[in-house]
């Protein structure tokens, strides 16, 4: 049996179409399987005016099945061998006789069970139950109500098709005083086929809609669009630039795509390329056309949903619109360039960053302070410090230019352009652009030191300030994109190999915040926890480090490890990657038992975690067995190797050293001359615990082995 559901609507937002298709692709197969139905295929379609699902190979009804149902505990169901009201109620609910009840043992004691045969339900009945849930479960932004009912959807629903092969499946959607009854009537393209269509068979849905100038399959629309873009681009003498986001949006804006070309005056090519493309893509959804050398042609391509015969008229209309848009941009650009970028700084005092945090000008002052603190941590030249200071001062100046006011997407980009026009150095101009990078998970990373330092400073200020106001992200709510900001700080630091102390920067920033907001509490502890969580997520999700190894380098509620991680982000990443490497080559297994066993027992002592020198805390005169002397001498030999590992981050040397003393430690635990660590003599016991504590501490230079899970 073929089943078709089509929900016809007024024009849907493009992002909702894309999201709704994805949701149905995930949910509908699951709900079908949960009802013991196994179709041959499930295909989900969507256009601006409809969402549809076509299911092939559905059985007429479910198969009969045997089902074992668990009831109340036997003690509650039977008393003195006689059924209680609990047993009677269970039997009545399951529509069986009391004699059919069985008592079976479980892990939680004896329970009452019944084994009954469930007759398969008709597929049509199941579909009638499921369809409303499929429609009502869709999620999206800005849902609306219409009429006098409470039904909410992205746009008003205007028709409903439900066909089982060639038969209408009766269904009614009630919305207040009005209702919508399912039928076989659909609608074609609004312009090319405005009349209704009578769908005779569910199986011919796609072809029938194609005959009415509607391509319901987004993948087919994508192929058509890409082919037409490339063909028309070639005719225009270039290659269309096809941004993935724009392509996805356009696919869901049309039902019958047609590529339409157009041109604009060559004088506009004097504008920065980014401006022209932003005007085309963001505001008009046009595709730019480039020459082989990457420069722009004075042409564009749009994807029309209109009558192909009217392409010339459509093109002329598009040309008028783009001409006006580019003329505006040219005016803004010329006006902005008439004065140096620095002259815009006073206007930042008129732009509020956040009500309690002052203006953008105030934020720039804080960015400059933090950028200077970062510069002090880095071994850089005086010239680089000056470039960082200039970049920090000018990084937000373009926000009050006419171009960025009209096209906010160009922030940073125009700052770079205007900085060069104003005579600033290439390093400063590049830093102004790059301090916004990365703008998302897949974006490029900043390459200039100015962009890296100022970008980190900008994000640190945002994090400290917003956390200071108590606006900490919870669940999926993160209106200030603080998770993304912290992720960017960590990723930029890793990518650029910046040896910065984030712990110190957070401490300094929180002190400054409390000084300017004495009524607020310091957000330092919350920020430290937040950063550790972000490091943990990035190590696991992006660098694919095993969860237990991540815990081993970050510690579990370990303040020493938290401080160490935030003091050196490069070191925590390198240690995690090194642990993953030695797990894969087997070296971790060689040292695991030795260090882990020592770590567990050392917890019974009180030796400080930082002590590495056995000569300071071990008393050889208390040794009773030769294995203690051997353990002690092995630790003495290990000290210089661990010191080098600490100073040079040469953890391979440390691991080799731990591997070399493994047999000696095994003699201490299990050899012929082994000892009882928890000796009755408190001095001997403490001495032996200190031996184990020293070994634990050497291991802790790399990781907390107590957190490592043996494979």
C-alpha positions as CSV (number, residue, x, y, z in Angstrom):
1,X,0.0,0.0,0.0
2,X,1.2,3.5,-0.8
3,X,0.3,6.3,1.6
4,X,0.5,10.0,0.9
5,X,0.1,12.9,3.3
6,X,0.3,16.4,2.0
7,X,-0.1,19.5,4.2
8,X,-0.8,22.5,2.0
9,X,-0.1,25.9,3.4
10,X,0.5,29.5,2.6
11,X,4.1,30.3,1.8
12,X,6.4,28.9,4.4
13,X,9.7,30.4,5.6
14,X,12.6,28.7,3.8
15,X,14.3,27.7,7.0
16,X,11.1,26.1,8.3
17,X,10.8,23.9,5.2
18,X,14.3,22.6,5.7
19,X,13.8,22.0,9.4
20,X,10.4,20.4,9.0
21,X,11.7,17.9,6.4
22,X,14.6,17.0,8.7
23,X,12.2,16.5,11.7
24,X,9.8,14.3,9.7
25,X,12.7,12.3,8.3
26,X,13.7,11.5,11.9
27,X,10.4,11.1,13.6
28,X,8.1,9.4,11.1
29,X,10.2,6.2,10.6
30,X,10.4,5.9,14.4
31,X,6.7,6.3,15.0
32,X,5.9,3.8,12.1
33,X,8.3,1.2,13.6
34,X,6.9,1.7,17.1
35,X,3.5,0.6,15.7
36,X,5.0,-2.6,14.3
37,X,4.8,-1.5,10.7
38,X,7.7,-2.0,8.3
39,X,7.3,-0.1,5.0
40,X,9.7,-0.4,2.0
41,X,10.5,3.3,2.0
42,X,9.6,6.7,3.5
43,X,10.3,9.8,1.5
44,X,9.7,13.3,2.9
45,X,9.2,16.3,0.5
46,X,8.7,20.0,1.0
47,X,8.2,23.2,-1.0
48,X,7.2,26.8,0.0
49,X,3.5,25.7,-0.1
50,X,3.5,22.2,1.1
51,X,5.0,19.4,3.3
52,X,4.5,15.8,2.2
53,X,5.4,12.3,3.1
54,X,5.1,9.3,0.8
55,X,5.3,5.9,2.3
56,X,5.6,2.8,0.1
57,X,5.0,-0.8,0.9
58,X,2.8,-0.5,4.0
59,X,0.9,-3.6,5.0
60,X,-2.8,-3.4,5.3
61,X,-2.6,-4.2,9.0
62,X,-0.1,-5.1,11.7
63,X,0.9,-8.7,12.1
64,X,-0.6,-10.5,15.1
65,X,1.9,-10.7,17.9
66,X,2.4,-12.3,21.3
67,X,3.0,-9.9,24.1
68,X,4.2,-10.5,27.7
69,X,2.8,-7.8,30.0
70,X,4.1,-7.3,33.6
71,X,1.6,-6.6,36.3
72,X,1.7,-5.9,40.1
73,X,4.0,-7.7,42.5
74,X,2.8,-11.2,43.4
75,X,2.6,-10.2,47.1
76,X,0.1,-7.5,46.2
77,X,-1.8,-9.5,43.7
78,X,-2.4,-12.6,45.9
79,X,-3.1,-13.0,49.6
80,X,-3.3,-16.4,51.1
81,X,-3.4,-17.8,47.6
82,X,-6.4,-15.7,46.6
83,X,-6.4,-12.8,44.1
84,X,-6.7,-9.4,45.5
85,X,-8.3,-6.3,44.0
86,X,-4.9,-5.5,42.4
87,X,-5.0,-8.8,40.5
88,X,-8.6,-8.4,39.5
89,X,-8.0,-4.8,38.3
90,X,-5.0,-5.9,36.2
91,X,-6.9,-8.8,34.7
92,X,-9.8,-6.6,33.9
93,X,-7.6,-4.0,32.3
94,X,-5.9,-6.6,30.1
95,X,-9.2,-8.3,29.3
96,X,-8.1,-11.7,30.5
97,X,-9.4,-14.2,33.1
98,X,-7.8,-14.5,36.5
99,X,-6.7,-18.0,35.7
100,X,-4.4,-16.6,32.9
101,X,-2.3,-14.7,35.4
102,X,1.2,-16.2,36.0
103,X,3.7,-15.5,38.7
104,X,7.3,-15.2,37.5
105,X,10.5,-14.3,39.3
106,X,12.4,-11.1,38.4
107,X,15.4,-9.3,39.8
108,X,13.0,-7.3,42.0
109,X,11.1,-10.3,43.2
110,X,8.0,-12.2,42.0
111,X,5.6,-10.4,39.8
112,X,2.3,-11.2,38.0
113,X,2.5,-11.6,34.2
114,X,0.2,-12.4,31.4
115,X,1.0,-13.6,27.9
116,X,-1.6,-12.6,25.4
117,X,-2.0,-12.5,21.7
118,X,-2.5,-9.0,20.3
119,X,-4.5,-8.9,17.0
120,X,-2.9,-6.7,14.4
121,X,-4.6,-3.3,14.0
122,X,-5.6,-1.9,10.6
123,X,-2.9,0.4,9.2
124,X,-5.4,3.0,8.3
125,X,-6.5,3.3,11.9
126,X,-2.9,3.7,13.0
127,X,-2.3,6.4,10.4
128,X,-5.4,8.3,11.5
129,X,-3.9,8.4,15.0
130,X,-0.4,9.3,13.9
131,X,-1.0,12.0,11.3
132,X,-2.1,14.7,13.8
133,X,0.9,14.0,16.0
134,X,3.3,14.3,13.0
135,X,1.8,17.7,12.1
136,X,1.6,19.0,15.7
137,X,5.0,17.9,16.7
138,X,6.8,20.1,14.2
139,X,8.9,22.8,15.8
140,X,10.1,26.1,14.4
141,X,10.4,29.8,15.1
142,X,7.5,32.2,15.1
143,X,4.6,29.9,14.9
144,X,1.3,31.5,14.4
145,X,-2.4,31.0,15.0
146,X,-5.2,31.9,12.6
147,X,-9.0,32.1,12.7
148,X,-10.4,31.7,16.2
149,X,-8.7,28.4,17.0
150,X,-5.6,27.4,19.0
151,X,-3.9,25.4,16.2
152,X,-0.3,26.7,15.8
153,X,1.8,26.2,12.7
154,X,4.4,28.1,10.8
155,X,1.8,29.4,8.3
156,X,-2.0,28.7,8.0
157,X,-2.8,25.3,6.7
158,X,-5.1,25.5,3.6
159,X,-5.6,22.0,2.4
160,X,-4.9,18.4,3.5
161,X,-4.4,15.3,1.3
162,X,-4.4,11.8,2.8
163,X,-4.5,8.9,0.3
164,X,-4.1,5.2,0.8
165,X,-3.4,4.1,-2.7
166,X,-6.5,5.6,-4.5
167,X,-8.7,6.0,-1.5
168,X,-9.1,9.1,0.7
169,X,-8.2,8.4,4.4
170,X,-10.8,10.4,6.3
171,X,-9.2,12.9,8.7
172,X,-10.3,16.2,10.2
173,X,-8.2,19.0,11.7
174,X,-10.3,21.2,13.9
175,X,-9.2,24.8,14.5
176,X,-11.8,26.6,16.6
177,X,-15.0,27.1,14.8
178,X,-13.5,25.9,11.5
179,X,-12.2,22.6,10.4
180,X,-10.2,21.1,7.5
181,X,-11.2,17.8,6.0
182,X,-8.8,15.6,4.1
183,X,-9.3,15.2,0.4
184,X,-7.5,14.3,-2.8
185,X,-7.3,17.9,-4.0
186,X,-3.9,19.5,-4.1
187,X,-2.6,22.7,-5.9
188,X,0.1,23.2,-8.4
189,X,2.3,26.2,-9.0
190,X,0.6,29.4,-7.9
191,X,1.3,31.2,-11.3
192,X,1.9,28.4,-13.8
193,X,-0.9,26.1,-12.6
194,X,-3.2,27.9,-10.2
195,X,-6.1,25.4,-10.5
196,X,-6.6,22.5,-8.1
197,X,-5.3,19.0,-9.0
198,X,-7.1,15.8,-8.2
199,X,-4.6,13.2,-7.1
200,X,-5.9,9.8,-8.2
201,X,-3.1,7.7,-6.8
202,X,-0.7,8.2,-3.9
203,X,2.1,6.5,-5.8
204,X,2.0,9.0,-8.7
205,X,2.2,12.0,-6.4
206,X,5.6,13.3,-7.5
207,X,4.9,13.0,-11.3
208,X,1.4,14.5,-10.9
209,X,2.9,17.6,-9.1
210,X,5.6,17.9,-11.7
211,X,2.9,18.1,-14.4
212,X,1.5,21.1,-12.5
213,X,5.0,22.8,-12.4
214,X,5.9,21.8,-8.9
215,X,9.1,19.8,-8.1
216,X,8.3,18.5,-4.6
217,X,11.7,16.9,-4.0
218,X,14.3,19.4,-2.6
219,X,17.2,17.3,-3.9
220,X,15.8,17.5,-7.4
221,X,15.3,21.2,-7.1
222,X,18.9,21.5,-5.9
223,X,20.2,19.6,-9.0
224,X,18.1,21.8,-11.3
225,X,19.3,25.0,-9.6
226,X,23.0,24.1,-9.6
227,X,22.8,23.0,-13.3
228,X,21.1,26.2,-14.4
229,X,23.4,28.4,-12.3
230,X,26.5,26.8,-14.0
231,X,25.0,26.9,-17.4
232,X,23.9,30.5,-17.2
233,X,27.2,31.5,-15.5
234,X,29.1,30.1,-18.4
235,X,27.0,32.1,-20.9
236,X,27.8,35.2,-18.9
237,X,31.5,34.4,-19.2
238,X,32.2,33.3,-15.6
239,X,31.4,31.0,-12.7
240,X,28.7,31.6,-10.2
241,X,29.7,31.7,-6.5
242,X,27.3,29.4,-4.7
243,X,27.3,29.9,-0.9
244,X,25.9,26.8,0.8
245,X,23.5,28.8,3.0
246,X,22.1,30.8,0.1
247,X,21.6,27.6,-2.0
248,X,19.7,25.9,0.9
249,X,17.5,29.0,1.3
250,X,16.8,29.4,-2.4
251,X,15.9,25.7,-2.8
252,X,13.1,26.2,-0.4
253,X,11.8,29.5,-1.9
254,X,10.8,28.0,-5.2
255,X,8.7,25.2,-6.6
256,X,9.7,25.5,-10.2
257,X,13.2,27.0,-10.4
258,X,14.4,29.0,-13.3
259,X,17.8,30.8,-13.5
260,X,17.5,34.4,-14.6
261,X,20.6,36.5,-15.3
262,X,21.1,40.2,-15.0
263,X,23.8,42.9,-14.9
264,X,24.7,46.1,-13.2
265,X,26.9,49.1,-14.1
266,X,30.6,48.4,-14.1
267,X,31.3,51.5,-12.1
268,X,30.0,49.6,-9.0
269,X,32.9,47.2,-9.3
270,X,35.0,49.9,-7.6
271,X,33.2,49.0,-4.4
272,X,34.9,46.3,-2.2
273,X,34.0,42.8,-3.4
274,X,32.6,41.9,0.0
275,X,30.1,44.9,-0.2
276,X,28.8,43.8,-3.6
277,X,28.4,40.2,-2.6
278,X,26.7,41.1,0.7
279,X,24.2,43.3,-1.2
280,X,23.5,40.5,-3.6
281,X,23.4,37.5,-1.2
282,X,22.1,38.8,2.1
283,X,19.6,41.4,0.8
284,X,18.6,40.1,-2.6
285,X,19.4,36.4,-2.6
286,X,21.3,36.8,-5.9
287,X,24.3,34.7,-6.9
288,X,27.5,36.6,-7.9
289,X,29.4,35.7,-11.0
290,X,33.2,35.6,-10.9
291,X,36.0,35.6,-13.5
292,X,38.6,32.9,-13.5
293,X,40.9,35.2,-11.5
294,X,38.3,35.5,-8.8
295,X,37.3,39.1,-9.6
296,X,33.6,39.9,-10.1
297,X,31.8,40.3,-13.3
298,X,29.1,43.0,-13.5
299,X,26.5,40.3,-13.6
300,X,24.3,38.3,-11.2
301,X,21.9,35.3,-11.3
302,X,18.7,34.9,-9.5
303,X,16.5,31.8,-9.1
304,X,13.0,32.7,-10.1
305,X,9.8,31.0,-9.1
306,X,7.8,32.8,-11.8
307,X,6.9,32.2,-15.4
308,X,10.1,31.4,-17.4
309,X,8.6,33.2,-20.4
310,X,8.7,36.4,-18.3
311,X,12.4,36.0,-17.5
312,X,13.3,39.2,-19.3
313,X,10.8,41.3,-17.3
314,X,12.0,39.6,-14.1
315,X,15.6,40.3,-15.0
316,X,14.8,44.0,-15.6
317,X,13.1,44.3,-12.3
318,X,16.0,42.6,-10.5
319,X,18.4,45.0,-12.2
320,X,16.5,48.0,-11.0
321,X,16.6,46.7,-7.4
322,X,20.3,45.9,-7.4
323,X,21.2,49.2,-9.1
324,X,19.5,51.1,-6.3
325,X,21.1,48.9,-3.6
326,X,24.6,49.3,-5.0
327,X,24.1,53.0,-5.5
328,X,23.3,53.3,-1.8
329,X,26.3,51.2,-0.9
330,X,28.5,53.4,-3.1
331,X,27.2,56.5,-1.4
332,X,27.8,55.0,2.1
333,X,31.3,53.9,1.1
334,X,32.3,57.3,-0.3
335,X,30.9,59.1,2.7
336,X,32.6,56.8,5.2
337,X,36.0,57.1,3.5
338,X,35.9,60.9,3.7
339,X,37.2,60.8,7.3
340,X,39.7,58.6,9.0
341,X,38.5,55.6,11.0
342,X,39.7,57.0,14.3
343,X,37.3,59.9,13.9
344,X,34.4,57.6,14.4
345,X,35.5,56.7,18.0
346,X,33.5,59.4,19.8
347,X,30.3,58.2,18.2
348,X,30.8,54.8,20.0
349,X,29.7,56.7,23.2
350,X,26.2,56.9,21.7
351,X,25.9,53.1,21.2
352,X,24.8,51.0,24.2
353,X,26.6,47.7,24.6
354,X,24.4,46.6,27.5
355,X,22.4,48.7,29.9
356,X,24.5,47.9,33.0
357,X,27.7,47.6,31.1
358,X,27.8,51.0,29.4
359,X,28.5,51.9,25.8
360,X,30.6,50.3,23.1
361,X,33.2,53.0,23.9
362,X,33.3,51.6,27.5
363,X,33.7,48.1,26.0
364,X,36.6,49.2,23.8
365,X,38.4,50.6,26.8
366,X,38.1,47.3,28.6
367,X,39.2,45.4,25.4
368,X,42.3,47.6,25.3
369,X,43.1,46.8,28.9
370,X,42.7,43.1,28.5
371,X,44.6,43.1,25.2
372,X,47.5,44.9,27.0
373,X,47.5,42.2,29.7
374,X,47.7,39.5,27.0
375,X,50.5,41.3,25.3
376,X,52.4,41.4,28.6
377,X,52.2,37.7,28.9
378,X,53.6,37.1,25.4
379,X,57.2,37.6,24.3
380,X,56.5,40.2,21.6
381,X,58.2,43.3,20.2
382,X,57.3,46.9,21.1
383,X,56.0,47.3,17.5
384,X,53.7,44.4,18.0
385,X,52.4,45.9,21.2
386,X,51.7,49.2,19.5
387,X,49.8,47.3,16.7
388,X,47.7,45.4,19.2
389,X,46.9,48.7,21.0
390,X,45.8,50.4,17.8
391,X,43.8,47.4,16.7
392,X,42.0,47.2,20.1
393,X,41.2,50.9,19.9
394,X,39.8,50.8,16.4
395,X,38.2,47.3,16.4
396,X,34.6,48.6,16.8
397,X,34.9,51.9,15.1
398,X,33.2,50.7,11.9
399,X,30.0,49.9,13.8
400,X,29.0,53.6,13.6
401,X,29.8,54.0,9.9
402,X,26.9,54.3,7.4
403,X,27.9,51.1,5.6
404,X,27.8,48.9,8.6
405,X,24.7,50.6,9.9
406,X,23.0,49.6,6.7
407,X,24.7,46.2,6.3
408,X,25.6,44.9,9.8
409,X,27.0,41.7,8.2
410,X,30.0,43.8,7.1
411,X,31.3,44.6,10.6
412,X,35.0,44.0,10.7
413,X,35.2,43.7,7.0
414,X,34.6,47.4,6.5
415,X,36.8,48.2,9.5
416,X,39.7,46.6,7.6
417,X,38.9,48.5,4.4
418,X,38.5,51.8,6.2
419,X,41.7,51.3,8.3
420,X,43.8,50.9,5.1
421,X,42.1,53.9,3.5
422,X,43.0,55.8,6.7
423,X,46.7,54.8,6.5
424,X,46.8,52.2,9.2
425,X,49.2,49.4,8.9
426,X,48.3,46.1,7.3
427,X,48.7,44.3,10.7
428,X,46.1,46.7,12.3
429,X,43.7,46.5,9.4
430,X,43.9,42.7,9.3
431,X,43.5,42.5,13.1
432,X,40.3,44.6,13.0
433,X,38.8,42.1,10.5
434,X,40.1,39.0,12.2
435,X,39.2,39.8,15.8
436,X,35.7,38.6,14.9
437,X,37.1,35.2,13.8
438,X,36.0,32.5,14.1
439,X,32.4,33.5,13.7
440,X,31.1,29.9,13.9
441,X,32.3,26.3,14.2
442,X,33.4,26.0,10.6
443,X,34.8,29.5,10.1
444,X,38.5,30.3,9.4
445,X,40.8,31.1,12.2
446,X,42.6,34.5,12.7
447,X,46.1,34.4,11.4
448,X,47.5,37.8,12.6
449,X,48.7,38.3,16.2
450,X,46.6,41.5,16.4
451,X,43.5,39.6,15.4
452,X,44.2,36.8,17.8
453,X,44.9,38.9,20.8
454,X,42.2,41.5,20.3
455,X,39.6,38.8,19.5
456,X,40.5,37.0,22.8
457,X,40.3,40.2,24.7
458,X,36.9,41.1,23.2
459,X,35.4,37.7,24.1
460,X,37.0,37.7,27.6
461,X,35.4,41.1,28.3
462,X,32.0,39.8,27.1
463,X,32.2,36.7,29.2
464,X,33.4,38.5,32.4
465,X,30.8,41.3,32.0
466,X,27.8,39.1,31.3
467,X,28.8,36.5,33.9
468,X,29.3,39.4,36.3
469,X,25.6,40.4,35.8
470,X,24.6,36.8,36.6
471,X,23.4,36.0,33.0
472,X,25.0,32.5,32.9
473,X,23.9,30.2,30.1
474,X,21.5,27.5,31.2
475,X,20.4,24.6,29.1
476,X,20.0,25.6,25.5
477,X,19.5,29.3,26.4
478,X,22.6,31.3,25.5
479,X,21.4,34.7,24.2
480,X,24.9,36.3,24.3
481,X,26.6,33.3,22.6
482,X,28.9,32.8,25.6
483,X,29.6,29.2,24.8
484,X,30.7,30.2,21.3
485,X,32.9,33.0,22.8
486,X,34.7,30.6,25.2
487,X,35.1,28.0,22.5
488,X,36.7,30.6,20.2
489,X,39.1,31.7,22.9
490,X,40.3,28.2,23.4
491,X,40.4,27.3,19.7
492,X,42.3,30.5,18.8
493,X,44.8,29.8,21.6
494,X,45.3,26.3,20.4
495,X,45.5,27.1,16.7
496,X,47.9,30.0,17.2
497,X,50.0,28.2,19.9
498,X,49.6,31.2,22.2
499,X,51.2,30.7,25.6
500,X,48.7,32.8,27.6
501,X,47.5,32.4,31.2
502,X,43.7,32.5,31.0
503,X,43.4,32.0,34.7
504,X,45.3,35.2,35.4
505,X,43.3,37.1,32.8
506,X,40.0,36.0,34.3
507,X,41.2,36.9,37.8
508,X,42.3,40.4,36.7
509,X,39.1,40.9,34.7
510,X,36.9,39.9,37.5
511,X,38.7,42.2,39.9
512,X,38.2,45.1,37.5
513,X,34.5,44.2,37.1
514,X,33.9,44.2,40.8
515,X,35.7,47.5,41.2
516,X,33.3,49.1,38.6
517,X,30.3,47.2,40.0
518,X,30.8,47.0,43.7
519,X,27.3,45.8,44.3
520,X,28.0,42.6,42.2
521,X,29.9,39.4,43.3
522,X,33.0,38.2,41.5
523,X,32.1,35.7,38.7
524,X,35.5,34.1,38.8
525,X,34.5,30.7,40.1
526,X,31.6,30.4,37.7
527,X,33.9,31.4,34.8
528,X,36.5,28.9,35.8
529,X,34.0,26.1,35.8
530,X,32.5,27.3,32.5
531,X,35.9,27.3,30.8
532,X,36.7,23.8,32.1
533,X,33.4,22.6,30.7
534,X,34.2,24.1,27.3
535,X,37.7,22.6,27.3
536,X,36.2,19.2,28.2
537,X,33.7,19.5,25.3
538,X,36.2,20.6,22.7
539,X,38.7,17.8,23.7
540,X,36.0,15.1,23.4
541,X,34.0,16.4,20.5
542,X,36.5,18.1,18.3
543,X,39.8,16.4,19.1
544,X,38.1,13.0,19.8
545,X,39.9,12.3,23.1
546,X,38.4,9.5,25.2
547,X,36.2,10.9,28.0
548,X,38.3,9.3,30.8
549,X,41.5,10.7,29.4
550,X,39.9,14.2,29.3
551,X,38.9,13.7,33.0
552,X,42.5,12.6,33.7
553,X,44.0,15.9,32.4
554,X,41.3,18.2,33.8
555,X,40.8,16.3,37.1
556,X,37.5,15.7,38.7
557,X,36.7,18.6,41.1
558,X,40.4,19.0,41.4
559,X,41.3,22.7,41.9
560,X,45.0,22.2,41.2
561,X,44.2,20.7,37.8
562,X,41.6,23.4,37.1
563,X,44.2,26.1,37.7
564,X,46.8,24.2,35.7
565,X,44.5,23.8,32.7
566,X,43.5,27.5,32.7
567,X,47.1,28.6,33.2
568,X,48.3,26.8,30.0
569,X,45.6,25.8,27.5
570,X,48.3,24.4,25.2
571,X,49.6,22.0,27.8
572,X,46.2,20.6,28.7
573,X,45.5,19.9,25.0
574,X,49.0,18.3,24.5
575,X,48.7,16.1,27.5
576,X,45.3,14.9,26.4
577,X,46.5,14.1,22.9
578,X,49.6,12.4,24.3
579,X,47.5,10.2,26.6
580,X,45.3,9.2,23.6
581,X,48.5,8.4,21.6
582,X,50.0,6.2,24.3
583,X,46.7,4.4,24.8
584,X,46.7,3.5,21.1
585,X,50.3,2.3,21.1
586,X,49.9,0.3,24.3
587,X,52.3,2.3,26.5
588,X,49.5,3.5,28.8
589,X,48.6,-0.1,29.7
590,X,52.2,-0.8,30.7
591,X,52.3,2.0,33.3
592,X,48.6,2.0,34.2
593,X,48.5,-0.6,37.0
594,X,51.7,0.7,38.6
595,X,50.6,4.3,38.8
596,X,46.9,3.7,39.4
597,X,47.5,1.3,42.3
598,X,49.9,3.7,43.9
599,X,47.5,6.6,43.4
600,X,44.7,4.7,45.1
601,X,46.7,3.8,48.2
602,X,48.5,7.2,48.4
603,X,45.1,8.7,49.0
604,X,45.3,7.1,52.5
605,X,48.3,9.4,53.2
606,X,48.6,13.1,53.4
607,X,51.6,13.9,51.1
608,X,51.3,17.2,49.2
609,X,50.6,16.7,45.5
610,X,53.5,18.9,44.4
611,X,56.4,17.0,46.2
612,X,58.5,15.0,43.8
613,X,61.8,14.6,45.7
614,X,61.8,11.4,47.8
615,X,64.9,12.5,49.7
616,X,62.8,15.2,51.4
617,X,60.0,13.1,52.8
618,X,61.3,9.5,52.9
619,X,63.4,8.1,55.8
620,X,65.5,5.2,54.5
621,X,66.4,4.1,58.1
622,X,62.7,3.0,58.5
623,X,63.0,0.5,55.6
624,X,62.4,-3.1,56.7
625,X,62.6,-4.8,53.2
626,X,64.9,-4.5,50.3
627,X,61.9,-3.7,48.0
628,X,61.5,-0.4,49.9
629,X,65.1,0.5,49.2
630,X,64.7,-0.4,45.5
631,X,61.5,1.6,45.2
632,X,63.2,4.6,46.9
633,X,66.3,4.5,44.5
634,X,64.0,4.2,41.5
635,X,62.2,7.3,42.6
636,X,65.4,9.2,43.0
637,X,66.4,8.2,39.5
638,X,63.0,9.3,38.2
639,X,63.2,12.9,39.5
640,X,65.5,14.5,36.8
641,X,63.4,12.9,34.1
642,X,60.2,14.3,35.5
643,X,61.8,17.7,35.9
644,X,62.7,17.8,32.2
645,X,59.1,16.6,31.4
646,X,57.8,19.6,33.4
647,X,60.1,22.2,31.9
648,X,60.0,21.0,28.3
649,X,56.5,19.2,28.2
650,X,58.5,16.1,27.2
651,X,56.0,13.7,28.6
652,X,57.4,10.8,26.6
653,X,60.5,10.9,28.8
654,X,58.3,10.8,31.9
655,X,56.3,7.8,30.6
656,X,59.4,5.9,29.8
657,X,60.7,6.6,33.3
658,X,57.5,5.3,34.8
659,X,57.7,2.2,32.6
660,X,61.2,1.5,33.7
661,X,60.3,1.5,37.4
662,X,57.2,-0.7,37.0
663,X,58.9,-3.9,37.8
664,X,60.5,-2.4,40.9
665,X,57.1,-1.2,42.2
666,X,55.6,-4.6,41.5
667,X,58.3,-6.1,43.8
668,X,57.2,-3.7,46.5
669,X,53.6,-4.8,46.2
670,X,53.8,-8.4,45.2
671,X,57.4,-9.7,45.1
672,X,59.1,-12.1,47.5
673,X,60.2,-9.2,49.5
674,X,56.9,-7.3,49.4
675,X,55.6,-5.1,52.2
676,X,52.3,-4.4,53.9
677,X,51.8,-0.7,53.2
678,X,49.3,-0.2,56.1
679,X,51.8,-1.4,58.8
680,X,50.8,-1.1,62.5
681,X,53.7,1.2,63.1
682,X,52.5,4.6,62.1
683,X,56.0,5.8,61.1
684,X,56.6,2.9,58.8
685,X,53.1,3.2,57.4
686,X,53.6,6.9,56.7
687,X,57.0,6.2,55.1
688,X,55.5,3.7,52.8
689,X,52.5,5.9,51.9
690,X,55.0,8.7,51.1
691,X,56.8,6.4,48.7
692,X,53.5,5.8,46.9
693,X,52.6,9.5,47.1
694,X,55.8,10.5,45.4
695,X,55.1,8.0,42.6
696,X,51.6,9.4,42.3
697,X,52.9,12.9,42.1
698,X,55.2,12.0,39.3
699,X,52.3,10.5,37.4
700,X,50.2,13.6,38.1
701,X,52.7,15.7,36.1
702,X,51.0,14.0,33.2
703,X,47.6,13.1,34.4
704,X,45.4,12.0,37.3
705,X,45.7,8.2,36.7
706,X,42.9,7.6,39.2
707,X,40.5,9.0,36.5
708,X,41.8,6.7,33.8
709,X,39.5,3.7,33.0
710,X,41.4,0.5,32.0
711,X,40.3,-0.8,28.7
